[in-house]
Amino acid sequence: MFKPESWQSHDEYRTIVATIGHRLSRNNPKYSFNEYDEERQKLLNLNLDPLLD
């Protein structure tokens, strides 16, 4: 269920994705954040902010 009070902005989302991705890469070399550039770009470019209204 959608909860508007828990909405995070696209900028916050991008920061979280990058932070978690880099941590995952650092803690487990099997998951190289840079290896999945196409997928990462799709995640980072998916801006859902217009849906909030």
C-alpha distance matrix in Angstrom:
0.0 3.8 6.4 9.7 11.8 11.0 12.0 15.2 17.8 19.2 22.2 20.5 18.7 22.1 23.7 21.4 21.8 25.6 25.9 24.3 26.1 29.4 29.0 28.3 31.3 33.5 32.6 32.9 35.2 34.0 30.9 32.6 30.2 32.7 33.2 29.8 30.4 29.2 25.8 25.6 26.5 23.7 21.1 22.9 23.3 19.7 19.1 15.7 16.8 17.8 14.2 13.5 15.9
3.8 0.0 3.8 6.3 9.0 8.5 8.7 12.1 14.5 16.1 19.2 17.7 16.2 19.7 21.4 19.5 20.2 23.8 24.4 23.2 25.0 28.2 28.1 27.7 30.7 32.7 32.3 32.8 34.9 34.0 30.7 31.9 29.2 31.6 32.4 29.0 29.1 28.0 24.8 24.2 24.7 22.1 19.5 20.7 20.9 17.5 16.3 12.7 13.4 14.4 11.0 9.9 12.4
6.4 3.8 0.0 3.8 5.5 5.6 6.9 10.6 13.4 15.8 18.4 16.5 15.8 19.5 20.6 18.8 20.2 23.6 23.7 22.9 25.2 28.0 27.7 27.8 30.8 32.5 32.1 33.0 35.3 34.8 31.4 32.6 29.8 32.3 33.4 30.3 30.3 29.6 26.5 25.3 25.9 23.8 20.8 21.5 22.0 18.9 17.3 13.9 13.7 15.2 12.4 10.1 12.6
9.7 6.3 3.8 0.0 3.8 5.4 5.2 8.9 11.1 13.9 16.4 14.9 14.8 18.4 19.6 18.4 20.1 23.2 23.5 23.2 25.5 28.1 28.1 28.6 31.4 33.0 33.0 34.1 36.2 35.9 32.4 33.1 30.0 32.2 33.7 30.6 30.2 29.4 26.7 25.2 25.3 23.4 20.6 20.7 20.9 18.1 15.7 12.5 11.3 12.7 10.5 7.4 9.7
11.8 9.0 5.5 3.8 0.0 3.8 5.6 8.7 11.4 14.7 16.5 14.4 15.0 18.6 19.1 17.8 20.1 23.0 22.7 22.6 25.3 27.5 27.2 28.0 31.0 32.2 32.1 33.5 35.9 35.9 32.5 33.2 30.2 32.6 34.4 31.5 31.2 30.9 28.1 26.3 26.6 25.1 22.0 21.8 22.5 20.1 17.7 15.0 13.5 15.5 13.8 10.5 12.7
11.0 8.5 5.6 5.4 3.8 0.0 3.8 6.4 9.9 12.8 14.5 12.0 12.0 15.8 16.2 14.5 16.7 19.7 19.3 18.9 21.7 24.0 23.6 24.3 27.3 28.6 28.4 29.8 32.1 32.1 28.7 29.6 26.6 29.2 30.9 28.1 28.0 27.8 24.9 23.1 23.8 22.4 19.0 19.0 20.2 17.8 16.0 13.6 12.7 15.4 13.7 11.1 14.1
12.0 8.7 6.9 5.2 5.6 3.8 0.0 3.8 6.6 9.4 11.6 9.8 9.7 13.4 14.4 13.3 15.1 18.1 18.4 18.4 20.6 23.1 23.2 24.0 26.6 28.2 28.4 29.6 31.6 31.5 27.9 28.4 25.2 27.4 29.2 26.2 25.7 25.4 22.7 20.8 21.0 19.6 16.5 16.2 17.0 14.6 12.4 10.0 8.9 11.8 10.5 8.0 11.4
15.2 12.1 10.6 8.9 8.7 6.4 3.8 0.0 3.8 6.6 8.1 6.0 6.5 10.0 10.7 10.1 12.2 14.8 15.1 15.7 17.9 20.0 20.4 21.5 23.9 25.3 25.9 27.3 29.0 29.3 25.7 25.8 22.5 24.5 26.6 23.9 23.1 23.2 20.7 18.4 18.6 17.7 14.5 13.6 14.8 13.1 11.0 9.7 8.5 12.1 11.8 9.9 13.2
17.8 14.5 13.4 11.1 11.4 9.9 6.6 3.8 0.0 3.8 5.4 5.2 6.2 8.7 10.0 10.7 12.4 14.4 15.4 16.6 18.2 20.1 21.2 22.4 24.3 25.8 26.9 28.2 29.6 29.9 26.2 25.8 22.2 23.7 26.0 23.3 22.0 21.9 20.0 17.5 17.0 16.4 13.7 12.0 12.6 11.5 8.7 8.4 6.4 10.1 11.0 9.5 12.5
19.2 16.1 15.8 13.9 14.7 12.8 9.4 6.6 3.8 0.0 3.8 5.4 4.9 6.1 8.6 9.8 10.4 12.2 14.1 15.3 16.2 18.2 19.9 20.8 22.3 24.2 25.6 26.5 27.5 27.7 23.9 23.2 19.5 20.7 22.9 20.1 18.5 18.4 16.7 14.2 13.3 12.9 10.5 8.4 8.9 8.2 5.8 6.9 6.2 9.8 11.2 10.9 13.9
22.2 19.2 18.4 16.4 16.5 14.5 11.6 8.1 5.4 3.8 0.0 3.8 5.4 5.1 6.3 8.7 10.0 10.7 12.3 14.3 15.3 16.6 18.4 20.0 21.2 22.6 24.3 25.7 26.5 27.2 23.5 22.5 18.7 19.8 22.5 20.2 18.4 18.9 17.7 14.6 13.8 14.4 12.0 9.1 10.3 10.9 8.9 10.7 9.6 13.0 14.8 14.2 16.9
20.5 17.7 16.5 14.9 14.4 12.0 9.8 6.0 5.2 5.4 3.8 0.0 3.8 5.5 5.1 6.2 8.7 10.0 10.5 12.2 14.1 15.5 16.5 18.2 20.0 21.1 22.4 24.0 25.3 26.1 22.5 21.9 18.4 20.1 22.7 20.6 19.4 20.2 18.3 15.2 15.4 15.8 12.7 10.6 12.6 12.5 11.0 11.8 10.9 14.7 15.6 14.5 17.6
18.7 16.2 15.8 14.8 15.0 12.0 9.7 6.5 6.2 4.9 5.4 3.8 0.0 3.8 5.4 5.1 6.2 8.6 9.9 10.6 12.0 14.2 15.4 16.3 18.2 19.9 21.0 22.1 23.4 23.7 19.9 19.7 16.2 18.0 20.2 17.7 16.8 17.3 15.0 12.3 12.7 12.6 9.2 7.9 10.2 9.7 9.0 9.8 10.2 14.0 14.4 14.0 17.5
22.1 19.7 19.5 18.4 18.6 15.8 13.4 10.0 8.7 6.1 5.1 5.5 3.8 0.0 3.8 5.5 5.2 6.2 8.5 10.1 10.5 12.2 14.2 15.3 16.4 18.2 19.9 20.9 21.6 22.2 18.4 17.5 13.8 15.1 17.6 15.4 13.9 14.8 13.2 9.9 10.0 10.9 8.1 5.6 8.4 9.3 9.3 11.4 12.0 15.5 16.6 16.6 19.8
23.7 21.4 20.6 19.6 19.1 16.2 14.4 10.7 10.0 8.6 6.3 5.1 5.4 3.8 0.0 3.8 5.6 5.2 6.0 8.5 9.8 10.6 12.2 14.1 15.4 16.4 18.1 19.8 20.7 21.8 18.3 17.3 13.8 15.5 18.4 16.8 15.6 17.2 15.7 12.1 12.8 14.3 11.3 9.0 12.1 13.1 12.9 14.7 14.7 18.4 19.4 18.9 22.1
21.4 19.5 18.8 18.4 17.8 14.5 13.3 10.1 10.7 9.8 8.7 6.2 5.1 5.5 3.8 0.0 3.8 5.5 5.1 6.0 8.3 9.9 10.5 12.0 14.1 15.3 16.2 17.8 19.3 20.1 16.6 16.5 13.3 15.7 18.2 16.3 16.0 17.5 15.3 12.1 13.7 14.5 11.0 9.9 13.3 13.5 13.7 14.8 15.4 19.1 19.4 18.8 22.4
21.8 20.2 20.2 20.1 20.1 16.7 15.1 12.2 12.4 10.4 10.0 8.7 6.2 5.2 5.6 3.8 0.0 3.8 5.6 5.4 5.9 8.5 9.9 10.4 12.1 14.1 15.3 16.1 17.2 17.6 13.9 13.6 10.2 12.6 14.8 12.6 12.5 13.8 11.5 8.4 10.4 11.2 7.9 7.5 11.1 11.5 12.8 14.3 15.7 19.2 19.4 19.6 23.2
25.6 23.8 23.6 23.2 23.0 19.7 18.1 14.8 14.4 12.2 10.7 10.0 8.6 6.2 5.2 5.5 3.8 0.0 3.8 5.6 5.1 6.1 8.5 9.9 10.5 12.1 14.1 15.2 15.8 16.8 13.3 12.1 8.6 10.5 13.4 12.1 11.5 13.7 12.2 8.6 10.4 12.5 9.9 8.5 12.2 13.6 14.8 17.0 18.0 21.4 22.2 22.4 25.8
25.9 24.4 23.7 23.5 22.7 19.3 18.4 15.1 15.4 14.1 12.3 10.5 9.9 8.5 6.0 5.1 5.6 3.8 0.0 3.8 5.5 5.3 6.2 8.6 10.0 10.6 12.2 14.1 15.3 16.8 13.6 13.0 10.2 12.7 15.5 14.7 14.7 17.1 15.4 12.0 14.2 16.0 13.1 12.0 15.7 16.7 17.5 19.2 20.0 23.6 24.2 23.8 27.3
24.3 23.2 22.9 23.2 22.6 18.9 18.4 15.7 16.6 15.3 14.3 12.2 10.6 10.1 8.5 6.0 5.4 5.6 3.8 0.0 3.8 5.5 5.1 6.0 8.5 9.8 10.4 11.8 13.6 14.6 11.3 11.7 9.4 12.7 14.7 13.6 14.5 16.7 14.4 11.6 14.5 15.6 12.6 12.6 16.3 16.8 18.1 19.3 20.7 24.2 24.2 24.0 27.7
26.1 25.0 25.2 25.5 25.3 21.7 20.6 17.9 18.2 16.2 15.3 14.1 12.0 10.5 9.8 8.3 5.9 5.1 5.5 3.8 0.0 3.8 5.5 5.1 6.2 8.6 10.0 10.5 11.3 12.1 8.5 8.3 5.6 9.0 10.9 10.0 11.0 13.5 11.5 8.8 12.0 13.6 11.2 11.4 15.1 16.1 18.0 19.8 21.5 24.8 25.0 25.4 29.0
29.4 28.2 28.0 28.1 27.5 24.0 23.1 20.0 20.1 18.2 16.6 15.5 14.2 12.2 10.6 9.9 8.5 6.1 5.3 5.5 3.8 0.0 3.8 5.4 5.1 6.1 8.5 9.9 10.3 12.2 9.3 8.1 6.1 8.8 11.5 11.7 12.3 15.5 14.2 11.3 14.1 16.4 14.3 13.7 17.4 18.9 20.6 22.6 23.9 27.4 27.9 28.0 31.5
29.0 28.1 27.7 28.1 27.2 23.6 23.2 20.4 21.2 19.9 18.4 16.5 15.4 14.2 12.2 10.5 9.9 8.5 6.2 5.1 5.5 3.8 0.0 3.8 5.4 5.1 6.0 8.3 10.1 12.1 9.8 9.9 8.9 12.1 14.1 14.4 15.6 18.5 16.8 14.2 17.2 19.1 16.5 16.4 20.2 21.1 22.6 24.2 25.5 29.0 29.2 29.0 32.6
28.3 27.7 27.8 28.6 28.0 24.3 24.0 21.5 22.4 20.8 20.0 18.2 16.3 15.3 14.1 12.0 10.4 9.9 8.6 6.0 5.1 5.4 3.8 0.0 3.8 5.5 5.2 5.8 7.9 9.0 6.5 7.8 7.5 11.2 12.3 12.4 14.4 17.1 15.0 13.1 16.6 18.1 15.7 16.4 20.1 20.8 22.8 24.2 26.0 29.4 29.2 29.4 33.1
31.3 30.7 30.8 31.4 31.0 27.3 26.6 23.9 24.3 22.3 21.2 20.0 18.2 16.4 15.4 14.1 12.1 10.5 10.0 8.5 6.2 5.1 5.4 3.8 0.0 3.8 5.6 5.3 5.4 7.3 5.1 4.8 5.5 8.5 9.7 10.8 12.8 15.9 14.7 12.8 16.1 18.1 16.5 16.9 20.4 21.7 23.9 25.8 27.7 30.9 31.1 31.6 35.1
33.5 32.7 32.5 33.0 32.2 28.6 28.2 25.3 25.8 24.2 22.6 21.1 19.9 18.2 16.4 15.3 14.1 12.1 10.6 9.8 8.6 6.1 5.1 5.5 3.8 0.0 3.8 5.7 6.2 9.3 8.4 8.0 8.8 11.3 12.9 14.4 16.0 19.3 18.3 16.1 19.2 21.4 19.6 19.5 23.2 24.5 26.4 28.3 29.8 33.2 33.5 33.6 37.2
32.6 32.3 32.1 33.0 32.1 28.4 28.4 25.9 26.9 25.6 24.3 22.4 21.0 19.9 18.1 16.2 15.3 14.1 12.2 10.4 10.0 8.5 6.0 5.2 5.6 3.8 0.0 3.8 6.5 9.0 8.7 9.8 11.1 14.1 15.0 16.2 18.3 21.3 19.7 17.9 21.3 23.0 20.9 21.4 25.1 25.9 27.9 29.3 30.9 34.4 34.3 34.3 38.0
32.9 32.8 33.0 34.1 33.5 29.8 29.6 27.3 28.2 26.5 25.7 24.0 22.1 20.9 19.8 17.8 16.1 15.2 14.1 11.8 10.5 9.9 8.3 5.8 5.3 5.7 3.8 0.0 3.8 5.3 5.9 7.9 10.1 13.0 13.0 14.3 17.0 19.8 18.2 17.1 20.7 22.2 20.4 21.4 24.9 25.7 28.1 29.6 31.6 34.9 34.6 35.0 38.7
35.2 34.9 35.3 36.2 35.9 32.1 31.6 29.0 29.6 27.5 26.5 25.3 23.4 21.6 20.7 19.3 17.2 15.8 15.3 13.6 11.3 10.3 10.1 7.9 5.4 6.2 6.5 3.8 0.0 3.8 5.3 5.8 9.0 11.0 10.6 12.8 15.4 18.4 17.5 16.6 19.9 21.8 20.7 21.5 24.8 26.0 28.6 30.5 32.6 35.7 35.7 36.4 40.0
34.0 34.0 34.8 35.9 35.9 32.1 31.5 29.3 29.9 27.7 27.2 26.1 23.7 22.2 21.8 20.1 17.6 16.8 16.8 14.6 12.1 12.2 12.1 9.0 7.3 9.3 9.0 5.3 3.8 0.0 3.8 6.0 9.4 11.4 9.9 11.6 14.8 17.2 16.1 15.9 19.4 20.7 19.8 21.3 24.4 25.3 28.2 29.9 32.3 35.3 35.0 36.0 39.6
30.9 30.7 31.4 32.4 32.5 28.7 27.9 25.7 26.2 23.9 23.5 22.5 19.9 18.4 18.3 16.6 13.9 13.3 13.6 11.3 8.5 9.3 9.8 6.5 5.1 8.4 8.7 5.9 5.3 3.8 0.0 3.8 6.2 8.8 7.8 8.7 11.8 14.3 12.8 12.3 15.9 17.2 16.1 17.5 20.7 21.5 24.4 26.1 28.5 31.5 31.3 32.2 35.8
32.6 31.9 32.6 33.1 33.2 29.6 28.4 25.8 25.8 23.2 22.5 21.9 19.7 17.5 17.3 16.5 13.6 12.1 13.0 11.7 8.3 8.1 9.9 7.8 4.8 8.0 9.8 7.9 5.8 6.0 3.8 0.0 3.8 5.4 5.2 7.2 9.6 12.7 12.1 11.1 14.3 16.3 15.6 16.4 19.4 21.0 23.7 26.0 28.2 31.1 31.3 32.4 35.8
30.2 29.2 29.8 30.0 30.2 26.6 25.2 22.5 22.2 19.5 18.7 18.4 16.2 13.8 13.8 13.3 10.2 8.6 10.2 9.4 5.6 6.1 8.9 7.5 5.5 8.8 11.1 10.1 9.0 9.4 6.2 3.8 0.0 3.8 5.5 5.9 7.3 10.5 9.8 7.9 11.0 13.3 12.4 12.7 15.9 17.6 20.2 22.5 24.6 27.5 28.0 28.9 32.3
32.7 31.6 32.3 32.2 32.6 29.2 27.4 24.5 23.7 20.7 19.8 20.1 18.0 15.1 15.5 15.7 12.6 10.5 12.7 12.7 9.0 8.8 12.1 11.2 8.5 11.3 14.1 13.0 11.0 11.4 8.8 5.4 3.8 0.0 3.8 5.4 5.4 9.2 9.9 8.3 10.4 13.2 13.3 13.2 15.8 18.1 20.8 23.6 25.6 28.3 29.1 30.4 33.6
33.2 32.4 33.4 33.7 34.4 30.9 29.2 26.6 26.0 22.9 22.5 22.7 20.2 17.6 18.4 18.2 14.8 13.4 15.5 14.7 10.9 11.5 14.1 12.3 9.7 12.9 15.0 13.0 10.6 9.9 7.8 5.2 5.5 3.8 0.0 3.8 5.7 8.5 9.2 9.2 11.5 13.7 14.2 15.0 17.3 19.2 22.3 24.9 27.3 29.8 30.3 31.8 35.0
29.8 29.0 30.3 30.6 31.5 28.1 26.2 23.9 23.3 20.1 20.2 20.6 17.7 15.4 16.8 16.3 12.6 12.1 14.7 13.6 10.0 11.7 14.4 12.4 10.8 14.4 16.2 14.3 12.8 11.6 8.7 7.2 5.9 5.4 3.8 0.0 3.8 5.7 5.5 6.0 8.6 10.2 10.7 12.1 14.2 15.7 19.0 21.5 24.1 26.4 26.8 28.5 31.7
30.4 29.1 30.3 30.2 31.2 28.0 25.7 23.1 22.0 18.5 18.4 19.4 16.8 13.9 15.6 16.0 12.5 11.5 14.7 14.5 11.0 12.3 15.6 14.4 12.8 16.0 18.3 17.0 15.4 14.8 11.8 9.6 7.3 5.4 5.7 3.8 0.0 3.8 5.5 5.0 6.0 8.6 9.9 10.2 11.9 14.2 17.3 20.2 22.6 24.7 25.6 27.4 30.3
29.2 28.0 29.6 29.4 30.9 27.8 25.4 23.2 21.9 18.4 18.9 20.2 17.3 14.8 17.2 17.5 13.8 13.7 17.1 16.7 13.5 15.5 18.5 17.1 15.9 19.3 21.3 19.8 18.4 17.2 14.3 12.7 10.5 9.2 8.5 5.7 3.8 0.0 3.8 5.5 5.2 6.4 8.9 10.0 10.6 12.5 15.9 18.7 21.5 23.1 23.9 26.1 28.9
25.8 24.8 26.5 26.7 28.1 24.9 22.7 20.7 20.0 16.7 17.7 18.3 15.0 13.2 15.7 15.3 11.5 12.2 15.4 14.4 11.5 14.2 16.8 15.0 14.7 18.3 19.7 18.2 17.5 16.1 12.8 12.1 9.8 9.9 9.2 5.5 5.5 3.8 0.0 3.8 5.4 5.2 6.4 8.7 10.0 10.9 14.5 16.7 19.7 21.7 21.9 23.9 27.0
25.6 24.2 25.3 25.2 26.3 23.1 20.8 18.4 17.5 14.2 14.6 15.2 12.3 9.9 12.1 12.1 8.4 8.6 12.0 11.6 8.8 11.3 14.2 13.1 12.8 16.1 17.9 17.1 16.6 15.9 12.3 11.1 7.9 8.3 9.2 6.0 5.0 5.5 3.8 0.0 3.8 5.4 5.1 6.1 8.5 10.1 13.2 15.7 18.2 20.6 21.2 22.8 25.9
26.5 24.7 25.9 25.3 26.6 23.8 21.0 18.6 17.0 13.3 13.8 15.4 12.7 10.0 12.8 13.7 10.4 10.4 14.2 14.5 12.0 14.1 17.2 16.6 16.1 19.2 21.3 20.7 19.9 19.4 15.9 14.3 11.0 10.4 11.5 8.6 6.0 5.2 5.4 3.8 0.0 3.8 5.4 5.0 5.9 8.5 11.4 14.5 16.8 18.8 19.9 21.8 24.6
23.7 22.1 23.8 23.4 25.1 22.4 19.6 17.7 16.4 12.9 14.4 15.8 12.6 10.9 14.3 14.5 11.2 12.5 16.0 15.6 13.6 16.4 19.1 18.1 18.1 21.4 23.0 22.2 21.8 20.7 17.2 16.3 13.3 13.2 13.7 10.2 8.6 6.4 5.2 5.4 3.8 0.0 3.8 5.5 5.3 6.1 9.7 12.3 15.2 16.8 17.4 19.7 22.5
21.1 19.5 20.8 20.6 22.0 19.0 16.5 14.5 13.7 10.5 12.0 12.7 9.2 8.1 11.3 11.0 7.9 9.9 13.1 12.6 11.2 14.3 16.5 15.7 16.5 19.6 20.9 20.4 20.7 19.8 16.1 15.6 12.4 13.3 14.2 10.7 9.9 8.9 6.4 5.1 5.4 3.8 0.0 3.8 5.6 5.4 8.6 10.7 13.5 15.8 16.1 17.8 20.9
22.9 20.7 21.5 20.7 21.8 19.0 16.2 13.6 12.0 8.4 9.1 10.6 7.9 5.6 9.0 9.9 7.5 8.5 12.0 12.6 11.4 13.7 16.4 16.4 16.9 19.5 21.4 21.4 21.5 21.3 17.5 16.4 12.7 13.2 15.0 12.1 10.2 10.0 8.7 6.1 5.0 5.5 3.8 0.0 3.8 5.6 7.6 10.6 12.5 15.1 16.2 17.5 20.5
23.3 20.9 22.0 20.9 22.5 20.2 17.0 14.8 12.6 8.9 10.3 12.6 10.2 8.4 12.1 13.3 11.1 12.2 15.7 16.3 15.1 17.4 20.2 20.1 20.4 23.2 25.1 24.9 24.8 24.4 20.7 19.4 15.9 15.8 17.3 14.2 11.9 10.6 10.0 8.5 5.9 5.3 5.6 3.8 0.0 3.8 5.8 9.3 11.3 13.0 14.5 16.4 18.9
19.7 17.5 18.9 18.1 20.1 17.8 14.6 13.1 11.5 8.2 10.9 12.5 9.7 9.3 13.1 13.5 11.5 13.6 16.7 16.8 16.1 18.9 21.1 20.8 21.7 24.5 25.9 25.7 26.0 25.3 21.5 21.0 17.6 18.1 19.2 15.7 14.2 12.5 10.9 10.1 8.5 6.1 5.4 5.6 3.8 0.0 3.8 6.3 9.2 10.8 11.5 13.7 16.4
19.1 16.3 17.3 15.7 17.7 16.0 12.4 11.0 8.7 5.8 8.9 11.0 9.0 9.3 12.9 13.7 12.8 14.8 17.5 18.1 18.0 20.6 22.6 22.8 23.9 26.4 27.9 28.1 28.6 28.2 24.4 23.7 20.2 20.8 22.3 19.0 17.3 15.9 14.5 13.2 11.4 9.7 8.6 7.6 5.8 3.8 0.0 3.8 5.6 7.5 8.9 10.7 13.2
15.7 12.7 13.9 12.5 15.0 13.6 10.0 9.7 8.4 6.9 10.7 11.8 9.8 11.4 14.7 14.8 14.3 17.0 19.2 19.3 19.8 22.6 24.2 24.2 25.8 28.3 29.3 29.6 30.5 29.9 26.1 26.0 22.5 23.6 24.9 21.5 20.2 18.7 16.7 15.7 14.5 12.3 10.7 10.6 9.3 6.3 3.8 0.0 3.8 5.5 5.6 7.4 10.3
16.8 13.4 13.7 11.3 13.5 12.7 8.9 8.5 6.4 6.2 9.6 10.9 10.2 12.0 14.7 15.4 15.7 18.0 20.0 20.7 21.5 23.9 25.5 26.0 27.7 29.8 30.9 31.6 32.6 32.3 28.5 28.2 24.6 25.6 27.3 24.1 22.6 21.5 19.7 18.2 16.8 15.2 13.5 12.5 11.3 9.2 5.6 3.8 0.0 3.8 5.4 5.6 8.1
17.8 14.4 15.2 12.7 15.5 15.4 11.8 12.1 10.1 9.8 13.0 14.7 14.0 15.5 18.4 19.1 19.2 21.4 23.6 24.2 24.8 27.4 29.0 29.4 30.9 33.2 34.4 34.9 35.7 35.3 31.5 31.1 27.5 28.3 29.8 26.4 24.7 23.1 21.7 20.6 18.8 16.8 15.8 15.1 13.0 10.8 7.5 5.5 3.8 0.0 3.8 5.5 6.3
14.2 11.0 12.4 10.5 13.8 13.7 10.5 11.8 11.0 11.2 14.8 15.6 14.4 16.6 19.4 19.4 19.4 22.2 24.2 24.2 25.0 27.9 29.2 29.2 31.1 33.5 34.3 34.6 35.7 35.0 31.3 31.3 28.0 29.1 30.3 26.8 25.6 23.9 21.9 21.2 19.9 17.4 16.1 16.2 14.5 11.5 8.9 5.6 5.4 3.8 0.0 3.8 5.4
13.5 9.9 10.1 7.4 10.5 11.1 8.0 9.9 9.5 10.9 14.2 14.5 14.0 16.6 18.9 18.8 19.6 22.4 23.8 24.0 25.4 28.0 29.0 29.4 31.6 33.6 34.3 35.0 36.4 36.0 32.2 32.4 28.9 30.4 31.8 28.5 27.4 26.1 23.9 22.8 21.8 19.7 17.8 17.5 16.4 13.7 10.7 7.4 5.6 5.5 3.8 0.0 3.8
15.9 12.4 12.6 9.7 12.7 14.1 11.4 13.2 12.5 13.9 16.9 17.6 17.5 19.8 22.1 22.4 23.2 25.8 27.3 27.7 29.0 31.5 32.6 33.1 35.1 37.2 38.0 38.7 40.0 39.6 35.8 35.8 32.3 33.6 35.0 31.7 30.3 28.9 27.0 25.9 24.6 22.5 20.9 20.5 18.9 16.4 13.2 10.3 8.1 6.3 5.4 3.8 0.0
